[in-house]
Amino acid sequence: MLSTGLAVVALMFQGMGFPKPTLEPVTAFVDVHVIPMNRDGVLDHQTVIVRGTRIAQMGPAAQVRAPAGAVTIDGRGKYLMPGITEMHGHLPNPNAGPELTENVLFLYVANGVTTVRGMQGLLPHLELKSRVARGDLLGPRLWVPGPPLTGNSAPTPEAGRRIVEEQHAAGFDHLKIHEGLSRETYDTIVATAKRLGMRFAGHVPDAVGVYHALESGQASIEHLDNYVETIGGPDSADDASLGKVVAATCAARAWTVPTLALWETFLGTEDSTTLAAREELRYVPPAWRASWAQQLAQLRRDAPPQDKRLVTLALRRKILKALQAAGCPVALGTDSPQLYSVPGFSIAREARSMAAAGLTAQQILIDATRQPARYFGAEQEFGSVAPGERADLILLTSNPLSDVGNIAKRAGVMVNGRWLPEADIQARLERIAAAYR
């Protein structure tokens, strides 16, 4: 009896001490056209194998077979590209509640946005970032800044230094520069950020100016901020001034995130009735829609005459085209959620606006995928379809190189190795819409 009991106990401990390893899920995209983004063009008839959260193998469909037990996805006639990075996104205030935050995260993912560089953060967003990274919450990988440095929050150089040190100690990923900073305070912020190894990005305060921001090493300039004024404004802009600021931007290796589509809303001619008819507004709270209508009405009341606004828009497109043509680093961002710009859905609108400015589909897709990876120094992590990279992928029904708007024609999204077929995405979107009706 004693020997039998000991044997049972031994078996119990054996089971506790040596648990069976959990097998990583395997997914195979079979016979798909791949837009790799680490080279131009399309690789036809490929099979891409994903193990866990990484791309494990890729090659011609005639040579690469799906492993036994893999979930297979028919890629015939479809296009597989890397997930998109939103380089200027925002997260809801934590006080708005977890449901809204989770909905916004899903809106990004539903549109193939698998990474978001936040541009205005709060302490609870750091925990949100960790939850997404652990897989506890479905969402894009997040880069979180601290609260913005403004003329109000940092009225003196000493206040600017203190805020940078506090945000560094809290673990924020980067600093957000905003309007109203004096040049002296800006310089103190820059010196402190460099001492602590923190990137700083955002607006160009009027007292600082584009050239000084570039000389200071600002990582990115959002919205082409202060570029129009630097080249003389809509009434007196000239090609020589444009060439000078473009050359300075390239020399500084400063990134531009133009947010063109948003400025088309700011300066364009569409009224609130037209903008409110956008289908994606079903997925945001009614309070947002009402607030946006009020903001637009105020903007239109205070705006310059329509002909001058349209000249300014044309100038913004010209500046972006010149920056891209010169080889300055450009990345796609939309500033969503903001004035009829809905998270995730805003990406296709921005891509079409960049196309209207004269950028090719290949350039725009690079600016949405490969360029952000370069910005973060993470080209081996994401931004391409290649073995070893994170399994952040979009499966499309039409070729986005033929029409960049085709990035909205999805068959599904994979985020960090988790496959979301389009039917499941649409079902959840409909639940979100129903909750806001």
ZAVEXVEX-20459 format. One record per atom (N, C-alpha, C): residue in one letter; x, y, z. Coordinates in pm, whole numbers, plus 50000, padded with zeros to 5 digits. Atoms other than C-alpha are relative to their C-alpha. Last residue first. Layout:
REM ZAVEXVEX-20459
AXYZ/...
REM end
This chain:
REM ZAVEXVEX-20459
R501184995150069/R472435549746810/R499045006850098/Y499984985450013/Y475745548046997/Y498775005549929/A499914994049867/A475425512247129/A499915015349994/A501305001749933/A474195500346789/A500015006650138/A500964990650058/A477265514846621/A498664999350070/I499614986649956/I479585496246859/I499005010449948/R500374999049857/R477685463746802/R500355013850055/E501454998149994/E477895469446425/E499525000950145/L500304986150038/L481635474446449/L498505002850010/R499734991549883/R481845441546639/R499755014749968/A500975003149894/A480055422646363/A500245008850122/Q501264993150029/Q482065440346093/Q498964997550108/I499794985649984/I485355429246248/I498695007649980/D499974997349856/D484115393546286/D500195014950027/A501365002149949/A483115392145919/A499945002950150/E500804987950020/E486445407945822/E498584998450053/P500634999750132/P488425379445974/P499035011749990/L501354994849990/L490465388946284/L499405000149860/W500714998150126/W493655368446315/W498565004250025/R501425003549983/R495775372746628/R499235003649874/G500255014250019/G499505371746559/G498574995650015/N499155007449907/N500305406046703/N499704985049996/V499304991149908/V497395420646507/V500734991650104/M499305007549896/M496165402046201/M500785009950085/V498834993749939/V493515419845997/V500624990250098/G499715003049860/G490825406945761/G501285006850044/A500545013449975/A489445406345409/A500264995850144/R499345010449923/R489925443745383/R499284986549991/K500725012050049/K489005469545122/K500654987750061/A501265001449925/A490025501245313/A499234987549960/I499665004449865/I493635498545196/I498764998550087/N500325014149980/N492095500144849/N500454994750136/G501255001149925/G492195538144873/G499604985650026/V499665000649858/V495845535444763/V498754999350087/D500804989149944/D494665526444414/D500184999450150/S500774994950112/S496815503844197/S499155011950040/L499044993150086/L499415499444471/L499315005249873/P499904985949962/P496565491844711/P501035007749919/N498614995749993/N495785459444520/N500095014950038/S499554993250121/S492285447044596/S501395005850025/T500635006450115/T490765422144844/T500425006349868/L500854991350079/L493125431745123/L499424992449880/L500335007450121/L494725411245402/L498945008049925/I501334997250054/I496335434045661/I499844991749873/L500235001450144/L499245422745877/L498585004149963/D500994989450013/D500895426746217/D499745001749851/A501125003850087/A502735393946268/A498885010150014/R501235001849926/R505895409346414/R498854997249903/E500734987949962/E508915404846192/E498714996550073/G499444993949880/G511175374146196/G499255012450047/P499775009049887/P510385363545841/P500705007350115/A498735007250012/A509325393245624/A500164990950121/V500395014149997/V506195413545557/V501274992149972/S499785007950120/S507455448045650/S499334986450016/G499954991450116/G506745476245897/G500244992949869/F501284998250069/F507535457446213/F500215008849878/E501145003749917/E510345444346435/E498675000849924/Q500015014649990/Q513485443846221/Q498814994950080/E500265005850132/E512865479646110/E500014984850001/A500525013649978/A512555490746474/A499704993149867/G498815008650000/G514585522946492/G499654985450017/F499795006149869/F511385540846595/F501274991750007/Y500064989549899/Y511415564246296/Y500334994350138/R498704993250000/R512545535546074/R500035010950106/A499055009449939/A509475515446175/A501405006150005/P500134999749854/P507365546346103/P500954990350071/Q499424987849944/Q508895547845752/Q499805001050152/R498555001249985/R508185511545668/R500605012350066/T499525012849947/T504435512045726/T501505000150031/A500945005749902/A502325542945654/A500544987650069/D500184990249892/D505005563745479/D499084994850110/I498754999749924/I505915532845274/I499875009450119/L499965012549922/L502265529145176/L501294999050080/I500964998749889/I502165565845073/I500024987550087/Q499484990749900/Q505325563144864/Q499095000750122/Q498855006449935/Q504085531944684/Q500575009050109/A500515009849904/A500715548344616/A501144993150074/T500415012750059/T502485577744456/T499484990650107/L499185011449959/L502505612244613/L499484987349934/G499035004250100/G500985640844412/G500904988750040/A498864990849995/A499065660744672/A501114995949903/A500414987750068/A495905641944571/A501105010550000/A499995002850143/A497685609944670/A499615012349920/M498595000050039/M498385624645013/M500144996949851/S499574986050002/S494685632645047/S501475001149958/R500534994050123/R493785597044945/R500405014749990/A499285005650114/A496115583045211/A499515006249869/E498694993550008/E494665606745470/E500794994949881/R500234986250043/R491135594645396/R501335007549987/A500265000350145/A492265558345411/A499745014149948/I498785003850072/I493835564645753/I499785000249849/S499334988050050/S490865584045895/S501234996549916/F500634996450127/F488885551645926/F500695012149937/G499935011250093/G491295540446196/G499455003549863/P498845008949990/P490185566146450/P499934988449903/V500315011449912/V487425588846316/V501184990550004/S498935009550032/S488355623146175/S499904988550100/Y500475009150105/Y485125643246181/Y501084990449952/L500834993450100/L486795670546391/L499694991349877/Q499964985450010/Q489405650446583/Q499085004349888/P501284994550043/P489885614546686/P499995015350011/S501325004949957/S492265612746510/S500054996050148/D500494992149885/D495315634546449/D498614995650045/T501294993650028/T495755618546102/T499465008850112/G500714998149874/G499255604746063/G498775008449977/L501444997650005/L501315591345774/L499425001150140/A500785011049945/A505085595045791/A498535003950004/V501414996749983/V507515616445590/V499304987750057/P500855010749947/P511325615445595/P498585004750031/C500184997849855/C512855641745366/C499084989050054/G499545011149918/G513745626145031/G499975002650149/A498624997649959/A513555657944823/A500574988850085/A499145000750117/A510425645744641/A501475001850037/Q499905014050042/Q508685638744973/Q500974998749882/L499295007549896/L509425673445112/L500214985549957/A498594996150007/A508405690244784/A500834992450103/K499435005850121/K505115671044766/K501495003049990/L499855014449978/L504345680045127/L500664993449880/I498925001949902/I505025717045064/I500244985050022/K498744997350069/K502865716944747/K501204997750093/R499735011550087/R499985700544931/R501345001649929/R499655011249913/R500185727045202/R500324987549918/L498624997849956/L500245754144938/L500474988750091/A499145003350114/A497095740344775/A501475001650037/L500015014550016/L495385740945114/L500924995749886/T499185005649892/T496475777045169/T500054984849991/V498604997350035/V495105787144829/V500934994050105/L499655009750102/L491825770044920/L501425002049949/R499855013149937/R491585789745242/R500474989749897/K498724999949930/K492225822345055/K500254986650068/D498955000550100/D489395815144811/D501394999850064/Q499835013350057/Q487045806145097/Q501164999549900/P500875002750115/P487515838845285/P500354986649934/P499804990650112/P489445836345612/P499034996749887/A499055003450105/A487885815345889/A500205011449901/D498754992749978/D486285828346210/D500984998649884/R500284986049968/R482685818846128/R501295008450006/R500484993450122/R483745786745951/R499725014950025/L498904998750096/L485835776046250/L499565007849876/Q499144989349951/Q482985783046493/Q501165002549903/A500734987550017/A480575762146286/A500855011950044/L499944996450142/L483185734546264/L499285013249975/Q498654995450033/Q483645734146641/Q500085004749855/Q499824986749940/Q479885732346702/Q501385005749964/A500854990850076/A479475703346457/A500175014350054/W499344997250127/W482455685746615/W499185009849915/S498884991049974/S480915688546961/S500705003949870/A500574986849968/A477655673346842/A501105010350022/R500574994450123/R479455644446673/R499465014150025/W498904995950088/W481605638146980/W499455006849875/A499434987749944/A478555638047207/A501165005149916/P500774988250046/P476865612746978/P500575013150053/P501124995849914/P479655587847059/P499275012349943/V499524991149893/V481765574446771/V498805005150079/Y499205007149902/Y481155544146549/Y500595009050109/R500855008949921/R478265557446342/R500754994050118/L500414992749880/L480605585546232/L499024991950085/E499265004249882/E482175559946000/E499625007650125/E500525012449940/E479435564545740/E500694996550131/R498975010450012/R480305600645668/R499574987750078/A500525011350078/A476995619645656/A501044989149981/A500725008949908/A478125642645938/A499454987749928/L499025007749923/L480675657845698/L499314990050093/T499265008950089/T478005668345451/T500964991250078/T500965009950050/T475715682645717/T500704989849910/S500185010549900/S478645699545895/S499014989349954/D500694995649880/D479615719145586/D499754988150092/E501095008849957/E482285710045331/E499365005250128/T501314993950024/T484245739845194/T498844991450049/G500775003150119/G487785732945305/G498635006449998/L499944989150095/L490085749445556/L499114998249878/F499864986749940/F489625728745869/F499775011149897/T501234997249925/T488315697845689/T500035014050060/E501024998350103/E491125698745434/E498635002450064/W499944986050041/W493405704445731/W499065002849883/L500584991749893/L492275671245874/L499995014749959/A501465001550007/A492935653545545/A499325008650106/L500634991950105/L496465667545529/L498484999550005/T501434999949964/T497715653845862/T499185008249900/P500744988550054/P501295663545751/P498535001150042/V501285007249995/V503505641745973/V498945010249959/T501214992150020/T506985654345883/T498794990950005/W501155006450062/W510125638646020/W498855009949988/A501234998349922/A513345657446088/A498844994149922/R500655013149992/R516485643945925/R498795000750091/A500235003149858/A518065677846005/A499464985950021/A498705000049933/A519515680445654/A499874996250147/C499285012150038/C516165670245504/C501334999150074/T500715011449941/T514315697045698/T500724987049969/A499685000249857/A516915723645611/A499344988150069/A498615004349985/A516665715045241/A500394999250147/V499965014350031/V512865717245256/V501424994750019/V500505006949882/V513105750945433/V499964984949978/K499114998249885/K515395765045163/K499524992150121/G498815008350016/G513465750644869/G500935000850119/L500405013949984/L510235765744997/L501214990949989/S500225002249856/S511845799845041/S499614985650027/A498694999449935/A513195798144684/A499884997650151/D499315012850012/D509855786044549/D501365000150068/D499195000950122/D507955816244675/D500814987150004/A499095011450000/A505105821844919/A500774999649869/S498684996350051/S503665857144911/S501014988550005/D500004988650091/D499905855144959/D501375002749937/P500695002850128/P499555820245105/P500095011449899/G501464999949992/G502205826545371/G499364998349864/G500604987450041/G505825836945321/G498495000550005/I499704997450142/I507805804445324/I499225012249947/T498564998950023/T508005803245705/T500335003349854/E499554986749959/E504275810745748/E501495002149966/V500654990350089/V503285780045546/V500505014150033/Y499345000250131/Y505855758745730/Y499405010549906/N499174988250023/N504665769446077/N500734999949866/D500204988449915/D503215735046158/D501075010749974/L499234989950073/L503415711045865/L499975013350076/H500924991150071/H500655693246064/H500705010149908/E501345004350035/E503185677646302/E499265010949922/I500844988150000/I506915683946309/I498644995949946/S501004998550106/S508985653846403/S499255013050019/A500095012550077/A512135645346596/A499005000949887/Q501365004849978/Q512975680746711/Q499754988149906/G500145014550006/G516765682246680/G498614994950031/S500045005549864/S517385717646798/S499854984950002/E498634999749946/E518475729146450/E500074993650138/L499195009650075/L515105717946314/L501434999450055/A500465013449961/A513185736046589/A500824989349928/H499415003049868/H515355766846527/H499554986350050/Y498555002150013/Y514525766346156/Y500654996750133/V499645012850059/V510815760646209/V501504997950000/G499815000050144/G510215789246449/G500534986749947/V498875008950030/V510745791346825/V500315000149850/A498774993749951/A508565820746931/A501254991949965/D499704988450081/D505735807546712/D501315006650041/P500484987549940/P505815773746883/P500465012049917/V498904990349998/V506505745246638/V499465012950060/H500204987150066/H504145716346709/H501305008049999/G501294993249991/G504935680246793/G499955012849919/A500654998750130/A508045660446878/A498735008050018/F501044989849990/F510535654847158/F499485002749859/R500374993350123/R512615623447200/R498945010650028/M501415000350040/M513975615347543/M499815007349868/G500215009450110/G517605606247616/G498564998649958/L500695012049952/L517735622247961/L499754989849889/R499265005549886/R520345648647875/R499414986750046/K498785006250053/K518725653647535/K500834993850113/A500365012150074/A515325659447694/A501244992949947/T500355010249901/T516795684047945/T499664986849932/A498775003949930/A518525704247672/A499724988950102/V499155007550093/V515385704447455/V501254995050072/I500655012950022/I513125715047744/I500884991149912/T499785007549875/T515585742747834/T499384986149990/D498595004249997/D515645754347472/D500324992150126/Y499815010850099/Y511825754647459/Y501444994850006/T500575012149940/T511705775047780/T500174988149906/E499135003949889/E514105800747634/E499484987250066/R498805006550054/R512215801747306/R500924995250112/S498984990150035/S508945808247486/S501224992649946/L498735000349927/L506385780447466/L500885011649957/G499934990549889/G502895789947344/G501304999950078/E499884985650024/E502085760447121/E500275007750130/H501224993450045/H502785723747187/H500255015049990/I499834985550002/I505745700347217/I498725006449947/K500824993050099/K504795664647306/K500195015050016/L500584987349957/L507535645147483/L499185006049887/H499464988050065/H508425608547429/H499255012250052/D499135003250112/D507965573147559/D500625012249934/F500614996550129/F506575581247902/F501024998249888/G499875010350102/G508215562048186/G499325003049868/A501255007650008/A507125582148490/A500054989049895/A500075009149885/A510735593048556/A498744991449996/H498985010550018/H510975607348205/H499934989950113/Q500515009150102/Q507695625748247/Q501004988849971/E501125007949946/E508855640648576/E499484990049897/E499445009749905/E512235651548434/E498894991150058/V499275010250077/V510535667748135/V500564989450094/I500975008750067/I508045685348361/I500704989049921/R500635008849901/R510795699048589/R499034990249933/R499035010149955/R512835712748300/R499364990050095/G499765009250110/G509805730248150/G500974989050039/A501175008650008/A508845745548485/A500174989749888/E499945009249886/E512385758648525/E498814990450000/P499035010650025/P512325773448175/P500064989750113/T498624995849977/T509125792348259/T500954988649965/P499864985650025/P505455790948154/P501435005150016/A498584997249980/A505495752948119/A500265014949971/S499455010149910/S501905741248160/S501475002650031/N500674999949869/N500445773548021/N500634990050096/G499674987649931/G502885779447734/G499365000850136/T500614988150059/T502465743047647/T500495012550072/L499274988549944/L504285710147709/L499515012549926/P499244990950084/P501745683447626/P500675011150079/P500824988450032/P500785656147874/P500825010549925/G500614993849884/G503195626847851/G499045011049958/P499324988049951/P503755606647541/P499405004650131/V500774990649919/V502655570447483/V500865012050042/W498904991649954/W503785547047208/W499355012150067/L500094985749969/L501095520547171/L501365005950038/R498884996949912/R500865486647001/R500095015150016/P498704997950064/P497435484546845/P501095002050104/G499744986450045/G494505470047038/G501335000849930/L499794999250144/L492935439347190/L500195014649959/L500964991150063/L493405439147567/L500335000849852/D501204999849917/D495145413747791/D498875007949934/G501085007350065/G497675406447516/G498744999450083/R500135013349939/R500615416347732/R498964991449930/A498775007450026/A501475445347499/A499934985850057/V500015003950142/V497855457447507/V501224991449969/R501065010050018/R497795456847886/R499934995249856/S499535012849947/S501155474647904/S498964989049980/K498945005050089/K500005503047677/K500484986250045/L500715004550119/L496845507147885/L500994994149899/E500535013249965/E499035508948195/E499224994249882/L498855009049990/L500965537448033/L499564985950037/H499725005550133/H497695553647924/H501224990950002/P500705012850022/P496755557148293/P500244994049862/L499405011449929/L499565583348331/L499244986949978/L500184998649857/L498195606748063/L500544987450067/G500265011149910/G499055611047699/G499795004250145/Q500444992849880/Q498915634847407/Q499584989550101/M499434986549997/M500545625547077/M499435008650112/G500864990349935/G500095587847072/G500685013650005/R499194990749922/R502165568746823/R499055010450055/V500414986049988/V499805541046721/V501045007650081/T499124992249913/T500725506346592/T499505014450001/T499485009149899/T498475479346440/T501035006650093/V499014992049927/V496225501446230/V500494991550118/G498645004350029/G494525476645996/G501085008350065/N499554994050125/N491175494045991/N501464996949968/A500945003950105/A489545471946253/A500425005349864/V499685013550047/V492665476446468/V499114995949883/Y498685000250062/Y492185514046497/Y500274986349937/L500154992850126/L488445511346558/L501345000849927/F500495009250102/F489205484646818/F499835007149866/L498935009450035/L491395507747023/L499554990649889/V499054992550082/V488645533847007/V501164991149958/N500594997950132/N486055508747130/N500985007349908/E499905012650073/E488305497547416/E499405001349860/T498595002650032/T488745533547528/T500144987349919/L499614991150109/L485015540547505/L501444997449959/E500695004250122/E484185509647711/E500405008749882/P499295010450077/P486885516547971/P499314996349869/G500425013749973/G485435549548093/G500654989849908/A501145003050087/A485525585947984/A499534985550016/N501254997249928/N487715593848285/N498774996849916/P500415011649920/P490585576248106/P498705002350077/N499714997349860/N490635604947852/N499524988250084/P500984992949918/P490355589147512/P500525002850141/L500795009349922/L493485579947316/L499025007850087/H500344996149863/H494995601247043/H499154989150064/G501295004349949/G496775593946719/G499795004550143/H500524989049917/H499565610246522/H498594996350043/M498914992649935/M501845584146365/M499535012550075/E500584986449985/E499075559246289/E501025008150079/T499734992249880/T501135528746187/T499335013649989/I499734985750015/I499695504745931/I500305006250137/G500924991249929/G499905466945942/G500475014549990/P499794997849855/P502155451245683/P498875008450059/M499044989249975/M500705439945348/M500205001750149/L499594999649860/L498915409045216/L501075010850016/Y498714993349982/Y497015411644888/Y500295001450149/K499954990049894/K494155389144773/K501445005050018/G500564987350046/G493445370344450/G500055011150102/R500094998750145/R494035336844619/R499285013049960/G499554986950045/G494895342544984/G499865002349851/D499905000150146/D492885314045132/D500365014049952/I500804988950053/I493565314845505/I500265000649850/T499654995350134/T494815282845667/T499015010549953/V501184993350051/V494765276346042/V500385005849864/A500044985450011/A497705253046087/A498625004849959/G500684993849887/G497195217146204/G499935015149994/A501175007449953/A499765202345967/A499415007050122/P499775011249910/P502145229145844/P498694993250040/A500524997549865/A501105250545546/A500264988050089/R501275006349967/R503345243445250/R499575003550141/V500274999149856/V506085265345106/V498614994650027/Q498915005749921/Q507405254744762/Q499714999750150/A499675013450051/A504545259644515/A501054993150085/A501025009549956/A503235288644727/A500294985849953/P500965003650104/P506485307244672/P499044989250046/G499415004250124/G508095318344999/G498944996349898/M500704994750116/M507555331445347/M500724995349875/Q499515004550130/Q508435317145687/Q499185006649890/A498975010449991/A508135324146058/A500614996749865/I499965006550131/I506225356846073/I501174990350001/R498984996450099/R505945363946442/R499774993049867/T500114985750031/T503295365446716/T500975004449891/G500154991049885/G502655328346755/G499835014249954/R499965008149877/R503885311446442/R499945009450119/V499884992649874/V502885328546116/V499974990050116/I500285007849879/I503505311845780/I500255008650122/V499394993849883/V503255332345459/V499564992350124/T500625005149878/T502565314745130/T500795005650118/Q499165003649885/Q503345334444817/Q499174992950106/H500195014149968/H501655336644477/H500984995250109/D501215007550032/D502955370444361/D500074985750052/L499545013850014/L505565392144531/L498764991449980/V500795011049945/V504395427844468/V500734986849978/G500775009450078/G506245460444406/G499344989050080/D501134995150077/D509045478644581/D499234988449938/R499634998650140/R511215463644852/R498765004649924/N498554998649990/N511045462745230/N500634999649861/M499624986749953/M507355471045181/M501485001250036/P499125001649883/P506455433745145/P500435013150066/I499394986850016/I503335437044929/I500955001650118/V499414993049886/V502525400044917/V500585013349955/H499084990050053/H500115383644670/H500515008350118/V500414986049990/V498605353344843/V501045008949931/D500114995450139/D498835316144767/D499495014549994/V499605008850109/V498185305045126/V499725006549865/F500654992950110/F498175327445433/F500494993349871/A499384999650133/A499145302045699/A499125007849903/T500934995450103/T498425304946071/T500755000849868/V499394998350131/V500175285946350/V498915003949900/P500915001550114/P499225288346716/P500735002949869/E500374987350060/E502125283946957/E499044997649885/L499584998550138/L502045251047144/L499555013649947/T501114995650083/T501755253247521/T500495002649859/P499914986550056/P504495233047685/P498785003249914/K499795000550144/K503365202547883/K500085014349946/P501204997950080/P503785207748254/P500334999549852/F499655000350141/F506865192248416/F498745001749915/G498684994750028/G506825199248788/G500335001149854/M499904986049961/M503125195748855/M501335006149957/G500894991750080/G502655164148653/G500125014750032/Q499465000050136/Q505715147948808/Q499145008949911/F498944990150005/F504505158849150/F500625000849861/M500584986749981/M501235140349099/M501085010749988/L500634996250126/L502995109848952/L499405014050010/A498934997050096/A505285108149255/A499415004549867/V499454986849966/V502295110749488/V501085004049901/V501014990150036/V500615081649308/V500515014150026/A500014999050146/A503805060949325/A499005010549953/L498854992150041/L504215068649691/L500035002049850/G500254986049967/G500695056549753/G501145009049958/T501004994850094/T501335024149565/T499735014850024/S499334997850129/S504585018249758/S499015005549897/L499124988349991/L502825023750088/L500655003049865/M500844987950000/M500005000050000/M500875012650000/
REM end
